[in-house]
Amino acid sequence: MQMTRDLRIVSVQEWREAAEGTVSVRGLSAWYGRHRALTDVSLEVRPRSVTALIGPSGCGKSTLLRCLNRMHEVVLGATVSGQVLLEDEDVYGSGVDPVSVRRRVGMVFQQPNPFPTMSIYDNVAAGLRLAGTRNRGVLDGKVEQALRQAALWDEVKDKLRKPGTALSGGQQQRLCIARALAVDPEVLLMDEPASALDPVATARIEELMVELKRDYTVVVVTHNMQQAARVSDYTAFLLSEDGGGGALVEYGETRQVFEEPRDERTRDYVTGRL
Amino acid sequence: MARELRTGMLPPRVRRASINWGDRAFHGITTGFALLIAALVALLVLELATESVPALSRFGPGFLASTSWNPVTGEFGALPFIYGTLATSALALALAWPIGVGAAAFLTELAPRFVRSILGTMVEMLAAVPSVVYGLWGVFVLVPLLRERVEPWLIERLGVLPVFSGPPFGLGVFAAGLLLAVMILPTLASVSREAMSAVPRGQREALLALGATRWEVIRAVVLAQARSGLVAATVLALGRALGETMATVMVIGNSPSINVSIFAPASTMASVIANDFNEATGLQKAVLLELGLILLVVSLAVNTAARLMAARSTR
């Protein structure tokens, strides 16, 4: 932190840092062609915390996640209305380049998907190179830092030139986390990041999520309620009723959502009756 | 051998249950058909080899490097035809490759769904046009156009370069290369398209989510991961260009000579065989058969290479 030479600037900086990584979803609806997947969702994601999105299959939780970094529109025929504010900028505002949004909001997918034609090093460096970083020393430093953050450095430091696909499933997923962290995003989105992994690898990813919230805002989609209860600070429960597209039923601190749900549907879901 | 394999693979009880005379007969007949195909290829090679013995013993390996072609004095060399075959095929590949791969990338990555299916089908249909029809189009449309407009234009502007020098014949390596390019385009486009659409969706999304543009995704993910499929498409297209006969005969000008200029007439191995087989006797016949043998071996090698690479890409 900067020395208190100018008190005002320091406070502005602190204010900035406090706001960094805030995501505000306002009146968000999403469609795949004519099919409505998400209906009028509004929620405030707290910075430097883990927010879990839970709900039954087809409730729109993954769609909501993909709307946060404009990955939803990558699917042919997919459309969105409403706002997603990153700090105070609407990522769907006119003239906003989805490429710049995705540099600020990283994503980890359900299936570990390292690039098979690239080495471990190049996988992590891929985003940096896209952003134009060519300096070898800078790349080396950032790659190591990202791999350390993803708790993978010690396992791969001697084989950075090996292909990323030679790693185990859990290591591959941590490689994908390192790849997303290397470009230094403010927010990290994780779409069921452990559902393709064994219990040991899952535990490591969960530990990692708790670690990462010190520096990043983490939003995780999970169908595993124990996982949501273990790792998240806040939980949003979504439900699609009458095929009308998923809506937000309840959102609050994880302990409250799981132990004292306000909505009966939330209670039914978290107690396994839905 | 086949029976051993079967007993080795199946547990005894299952094998006893599967003994059935209908099955056995069917097995025998289909095995026979399969062997027949292999035997046909082997016989073809054998026949070409024995029939070309007079040429093989007379000229030896020097045949490949000699440029003489004189049926009257009995002097023959294969070099002009090897040159013609390689020059037209290389030109065709150079012209068709960017277009074919570009079209495939457009169809898999950028085009809206309905355009994909319509254009995709049209590309496949190009492959079904008989080569003599391409030849007709070449003779009556392409060659006059080249002679009167394209070649004079190129000679005027780039004539200082030896490749673009000389009189605009129309008929020649350039015409043949262009026509072959059109003919191999559907092969290139459709095989490349398959290779590109085999790249998993998650791979594209992974790079997009890192802040890549569509072009960066095509370059760093789609082309990179479809590479062996693209090589297979290239080699398959090359195989077609090397062996194409009818269309080439009609537009290449049929001259057993080597010229620096791509506007000059030439001959390929395939075109000289098609042109001369009617009047060829004795030694000249053996020479043509030896050219056929060379062409067959080269085509088989190219096709085998393509298959090996395609198998590697789908692994």
Chai-1 contact restraints between the chains, C-beta under 6 A:
chainA,res_idxA,chainB,res_idxB,connection_type,confidence,min_distance_angstrom,max_distance_angstrom,comment,restraint_id
A,M71,B,A209,contact,1.0,0.0,6.0,A-B,restraint_1
A,V74,B,L208,contact,1.0,0.0,6.0,A-B,restraint_2
A,V99,B,G211,contact,1.0,0.0,6.0,A-B,restraint_3
A,V99,B,T213,contact,1.0,0.0,6.0,A-B,restraint_4
A,R102,B,A209,contact,1.0,0.0,6.0,A-B,restraint_5
A,R102,B,G211,contact,1.0,0.0,6.0,A-B,restraint_6
A,R103,B,G211,contact,1.0,0.0,6.0,A-B,restraint_7
A,M107,B,A209,contact,1.0,0.0,6.0,A-B,restraint_8
A,F109,B,G202,contact,1.0,0.0,6.0,A-B,restraint_9
A,Q111,B,G202,contact,1.0,0.0,6.0,A-B,restraint_10
A,N113,B,G202,contact,1.0,0.0,6.0,A-B,restraint_11
A,N113,B,Q203,contact,1.0,0.0,6.0,A-B,restraint_12
A,N113,B,A206,contact,1.0,0.0,6.0,A-B,restraint_13
A,T117,B,A224,contact,1.0,0.0,6.0,A-B,restraint_14
A,T117,B,Q225,contact,1.0,0.0,6.0,A-B,restraint_15
A,A126,B,L210,contact,1.0,0.0,6.0,A-B,restraint_16
A,G127,B,L210,contact,1.0,0.0,6.0,A-B,restraint_17
A,L130,B,L210,contact,1.0,0.0,6.0,A-B,restraint_18
A,L130,B,G211,contact,1.0,0.0,6.0,A-B,restraint_19
A,L130,B,A212,contact,1.0,0.0,6.0,A-B,restraint_20
